[in-house]
Amino acid sequence: MSDMTLFTPITLGDIELRNRVLMAPMTRARTPTRVPNDSTVTYYAQRAGAGLIVTEATTVSSQGDGSIATPGIYTAEQVAGWRRVTDAVHERGGRIVVQLWHTGRVSHASFQPGGGAPVSASDVHGNVLTFTANGFEQTTAPRPLALAEIPGVIADYVQAADNAMAAGFDGVEIHSGSGYLPDQFLRDGTNRRTDEYGGGIANRCRFVLEIVDAVCAAIGKGRTGIRISPMLETWDCSDSDPVALFTHLVRELTARDLAFLDLIERNNAPMAVSDDIDAEKNEQGVLDIRAAFGGTYIANGSYDLARAEAALASGYADAISFGRDYISNPDLAERLRAGAALNPPADPLDYYGDGGDKGYIDFPAMGDA
């Protein structure tokens, strides 16, 4: 099966990949101290057969923290921890980028400096939950970022990108979807601002594009990608016209010639995503937004081998991002290439943890007993 398009090389900006199988970013909540540990190193090294690994969401600042046991990239200890991960992946011939994350209002006062309120585009609370030391609980009501604070948040993204380079990453992916801070600025359901970051579509896209431009200036556009989830309403983060909004955004991104656009096309996060989704409308919206983008496109959303090959062969996508299959199949790329059976799906109860290895690094590779 070596003639499959999925296993031909591709270059994403400045990043050369040996295949078009990407490991999608997936929060696993296995870093209790927010510093990558021995198990983190093993987890990513096991999956280095992917053409590119996109790490779990990794916060750019303590203000960006929003859940227990998730890593950051804003301290020297975190950078050193991630250096061990990137070294292990590179030793196995893999490539890896870090997903830069700010949770915004999907947070709790217990995570915030000084116990303050989480920040967002506006003071829209919504029906939003997060994992805290007490379990899955309601978030703290957010406060709007003051206009004077916005440059500081953008600077946090730039510092995180610089830290990523110091940690040996091949690039970064800016997380601008799934209801987190950049998404909160984009959507009119959460952005009620009346300044230059609110109101019309161009203003609501300003925050995201300023982050993109600043990160590109720091580390280069060829090492900068972005993730969006335009047709999904995640963490009660909605928009009245997502097709118009994200068509404008992806046209702006096309002009910036980024390494890639990673687009979540379907529901991959059942706890956070509204069940009230019109599948036909969702699919057409994705197609319309995809048609407006002229750069390297990574498709994500419950793809199997047949759908992945069809998407690549048609020119619809340039590479495919796989999520949950990578939880229980550390050698997913190798299995797909060999036409081998996959391991049984992981127990959803093991998707997230507070540091344990069960359901994390204990899945067998092909040929293991």
C-alpha positions in Angstrom: 0.0 0.0 0.0 3.1 2.2 -0.3 1.6 4.0 -3.4 -1.0 5.8 -1.3 -0.9 9.6 -1.5 -1.1 9.7 2.3 2.5 8.4 2.4 4.1 10.8 -0.1 6.3 13.6 1.3 5.0 17.2 1.6 6.5 20.5 2.7 4.4 22.7 5.0 6.1 26.1 4.7 9.6 25.5 6.0 8.7 22.1 7.5 9.5 19.0 5.5 7.4 15.9 6.3 7.9 12.3 5.2 4.2 11.6 5.0 0.8 13.4 5.1 -0.5 11.8 8.3 -0.7 14.4 11.1 -1.4 13.7 14.7 -4.0 16.2 15.8 -3.7 18.2 19.0 -5.5 16.5 21.9 -5.7 17.6 25.5 -4.7 14.6 27.7 -4.3 16.3 31.1 -1.2 14.3 32.0 1.1 17.1 33.3 0.1 17.8 36.9 2.8 20.4 37.3 2.3 21.9 33.8 5.8 20.8 32.9 6.2 18.0 30.4 7.5 14.9 32.2 8.9 11.4 31.4 5.5 10.1 30.3 5.0 13.1 28.0 8.3 12.2 26.3 7.3 8.6 25.9 3.8 9.5 24.6 5.1 11.8 21.8 8.1 9.6 20.9 5.7 6.6 20.5 3.8 8.6 17.8 6.8 10.0 15.9 5.8 8.0 12.8 3.4 10.7 12.0 4.5 13.2 9.3 3.8 15.9 11.8 2.8 15.9 15.5 0.8 18.9 16.7 1.0 18.8 20.5 -1.8 19.1 22.9 -3.0 22.7 23.6 -0.2 24.4 25.5 -0.8 27.7 27.3 1.1 30.9 26.4 0.8 32.3 30.0 -0.5 31.6 33.4 -3.5 33.8 32.5 -4.1 31.4 29.6 -4.4 28.4 31.9 -7.9 27.0 32.1 -7.8 23.4 33.2 -5.9 21.0 35.5 -2.8 19.1 34.3 -2.3 20.9 31.0 1.2 22.0 29.9 2.5 25.5 29.3 5.4 27.0 27.4 5.9 30.2 29.4 8.6 29.1 32.0 12.1 27.9 31.7 11.2 24.6 33.3 8.4 24.1 30.7 10.8 24.9 27.8 13.3 22.4 29.2 10.6 19.8 29.5 9.5 20.3 25.9 13.1 20.1 24.7 13.2 16.5 25.9 10.0 15.8 23.9 11.3 17.4 20.7 14.6 15.7 21.0 12.9 12.3 21.4 10.6 12.9 18.4 13.5 14.1 16.2 15.7 11.2 17.1 12.9 9.0 15.6 12.8 11.0 12.4 9.6 12.9 13.3 8.5 16.5 13.1 6.6 18.3 15.9 5.0 21.7 16.4 3.4 23.1 19.5 -0.1 24.3 19.7 -0.3 27.8 21.3 -3.3 28.2 23.6 -5.1 30.8 25.6 -8.3 29.5 27.1 -9.8 33.0 27.7 -13.2 32.6 29.5 -12.9 28.7 29.5 -11.1 29.0 32.9 -11.7 29.5 36.6 -10.5 31.9 39.2 -8.5 29.1 40.8 -6.1 29.1 37.8 -5.8 32.9 37.4 -3.0 35.0 38.8 -4.2 36.4 42.1 -7.5 34.5 41.8 -8.9 37.0 39.4 -11.6 36.6 36.7 -10.7 34.9 33.4 -10.4 37.3 30.5 -12.4 37.3 27.2 -13.5 39.6 24.4 -16.5 40.6 26.5 -18.1 39.8 29.8 -20.3 37.0 28.3 -20.3 34.1 30.7 -22.4 31.4 29.0 -22.8 27.8 29.9 -19.1 26.9 30.1 -17.5 24.2 32.2 -13.9 23.2 32.8 -11.8 20.7 34.8 -10.6 22.0 38.2 -9.3 20.3 41.3 -13.0 19.8 42.2 -14.0 18.1 39.0 -15.9 19.4 36.0 -17.4 22.6 37.2 -18.8 26.0 36.0 -16.2 28.5 35.0 -15.8 31.9 36.7 -17.6 34.8 34.9 -15.1 36.5 32.6 -14.1 40.2 32.4 -13.4 41.9 29.0 -9.8 42.5 28.1 -9.1 46.2 28.3 -7.8 47.7 25.1 -4.5 48.5 26.8 -4.1 44.8 27.8 -4.4 43.4 24.3 -0.8 44.1 23.2 0.4 42.3 26.3 -1.6 39.1 25.4 -0.2 39.3 21.8 3.3 39.6 23.3 2.6 36.4 25.3 2.0 34.5 22.0 5.2 35.9 20.6 7.2 34.9 23.7 5.7 31.5 23.6 6.6 31.1 19.9 10.2 32.2 20.7 10.2 29.7 23.6 9.0 27.0 21.1 12.0 27.6 18.9 14.3 27.4 22.0 12.6 24.1 22.9 13.4 22.6 19.5 10.0 22.7 17.9 9.7 22.8 14.1 7.0 25.4 14.3 3.8 26.5 16.1 0.1 26.2 15.5 -2.0 29.1 16.9 -5.2 27.6 18.4 -7.9 29.9 17.1 -10.8 27.6 17.4 -12.8 25.5 19.9 -14.3 28.4 21.8 -11.0 29.6 23.3 -9.8 33.2 23.5 -9.1 34.0 19.8 -12.4 32.3 18.9 -14.1 34.4 21.5 -12.9 37.5 19.7 -14.0 36.2 16.3 -17.6 35.4 17.1 -20.4 37.9 17.7 -22.0 35.7 20.4 -19.0 36.3 22.7 -17.6 39.6 21.2 -19.8 42.5 22.2 -17.0 45.1 22.0 -17.6 48.6 20.5 -13.9 49.4 19.9 -11.7 48.4 17.0 -11.8 44.7 18.1 -15.6 44.5 17.9 -18.5 45.1 15.7 -18.0 44.1 12.1 -16.3 41.0 10.8 -13.0 42.8 9.9 -12.8 44.2 13.5 -13.6 40.9 15.1 -10.8 39.2 13.0 -8.3 41.9 14.1 -7.1 40.1 17.3 -6.4 36.8 15.6 -4.6 38.4 12.6 -2.5 40.6 14.9 -1.4 37.4 16.8 -0.6 35.7 13.5 1.4 38.7 12.1 3.3 39.1 15.4 4.2 35.4 15.6 5.2 35.3 11.9 7.4 38.3 12.4 9.1 36.5 15.3 9.7 33.0 13.9 8.7 33.2 10.2 5.5 32.4 8.4 6.9 29.1 7.2 6.9 27.8 10.7 3.5 29.2 11.7 0.2 27.4 11.2 -3.3 28.1 12.6 -6.3 26.0 13.7 -10.0 27.0 13.4 -13.3 25.3 13.9 -15.7 27.5 11.9 -18.9 25.5 11.8 -18.8 24.1 15.4 -20.2 25.9 18.4 -17.8 25.0 21.2 -18.1 26.0 24.8 -21.2 28.0 24.0 -19.2 30.2 21.6 -21.5 31.1 18.7 -21.7 33.3 15.7 -24.7 34.5 13.7 -23.0 34.0 10.3 -19.9 31.7 10.6 -19.6 31.2 6.8 -19.2 35.0 6.2 -16.9 35.4 9.2 -14.6 32.6 8.4 -14.6 33.2 4.7 -13.2 36.6 5.4 -10.7 35.2 7.9 -9.3 32.5 5.6 -8.9 35.0 2.8 -6.8 37.1 5.1 -4.8 34.0 6.1 -4.3 33.1 2.4 -2.6 36.5 1.9 -0.2 35.8 4.8 1.1 32.5 3.2 1.2 30.5 6.4 2.7 27.0 6.7 -0.8 25.6 6.9 -4.4 26.0 7.9 -5.7 23.1 10.2 -9.6 23.1 10.0 -11.8 21.1 12.3 -14.6 20.0 10.0 -16.7 17.8 12.3 -17.5 17.3 15.9 -14.4 15.9 17.6 -15.1 17.1 21.2 -18.5 15.8 22.2 -18.4 17.2 25.8 -17.8 20.7 24.6 -19.6 21.0 21.2 -23.3 21.6 20.9 -25.4 18.7 19.7 -27.7 21.1 17.9 -25.8 20.9 14.6 -27.4 20.7 11.2 -25.1 18.2 9.5 -25.9 19.3 5.9 -25.5 23.0 6.8 -22.2 22.2 8.6 -20.8 20.4 5.5 -21.8 23.1 3.1 -20.3 25.7 5.3 -17.0 23.9 5.5 -16.9 23.5 1.7 -17.6 27.2 1.2 -14.9 28.2 3.7 -12.5 25.7 2.2 -13.1 27.1 -1.3 -12.0 30.6 0.0 -8.7 29.4 1.2 -5.7 29.3 -1.1 -2.9 27.9 1.0 -1.9 24.5 2.4 -5.0 22.9 3.9 -5.1 20.2 6.7 -8.4 18.5 7.0 -9.5 17.2 10.4 -12.7 15.4 11.4 -13.1 11.6 11.9 -11.3 10.7 8.7 -10.6 7.1 8.0 -8.1 5.8 5.4 -10.5 5.7 2.5 -11.9 9.2 3.1 -8.3 10.5 3.7 -7.1 9.1 0.4 -10.1 10.5 -1.5 -9.6 14.0 0.0 -5.9 14.0 -1.0 -6.5 12.5 -4.5 -9.1 15.1 -5.3 -6.9 18.0 -4.2 -9.4 19.0 -1.5 -6.8 18.5 1.2 -3.0 18.5 1.3 -2.7 16.4 4.5 -5.0 14.8 7.0 -5.1 15.2 10.8 -6.1 12.2 12.9 -7.2 12.6 16.5 -8.8 9.9 18.6 -7.3 7.0 16.6 -3.9 8.2 17.7 -4.8 7.8 21.4 -5.0 4.0 21.2 -2.7 3.5 18.2 0.8 5.0 18.8 1.9 3.7 15.5 -1.2 4.8 13.6 0.7 5.9 10.5 2.5 2.6 10.3 -0.7 0.7 10.7 -2.5 2.7 7.9 0.4 2.2 5.6 0.5 -1.6 6.2 -3.3 -1.9 6.1 -3.2 -3.4 9.6 -6.1 -3.5 12.0 -6.3 -0.7 14.7 -6.3 -1.3 18.4 -9.7 -1.1 20.0 -10.7 2.5 20.8 -9.6 3.9 24.0 -12.1 4.1 26.9 -13.3 7.7 26.9 -12.8 7.7 30.7 -9.1 7.4 30.0 -9.0 10.4 27.6 -8.1 12.7 30.4 -6.1 12.1 33.6 -4.1 13.9 36.2 -0.8 12.2 35.6 -1.4 8.5 35.3 -0.1 6.3 32.4 -3.2 4.1 32.0 -4.8 4.9 28.6 -1.9 7.2 27.8 1.3 5.3 27.0 0.2 1.6 27.5 -1.2 0.8 24.0 0.6 -1.8 22.0 2.3 -1.2 18.7 2.1 -3.7 15.8 4.0 -6.9 16.7 3.9 -6.2 20.5 2.6 -9.1 22.6 
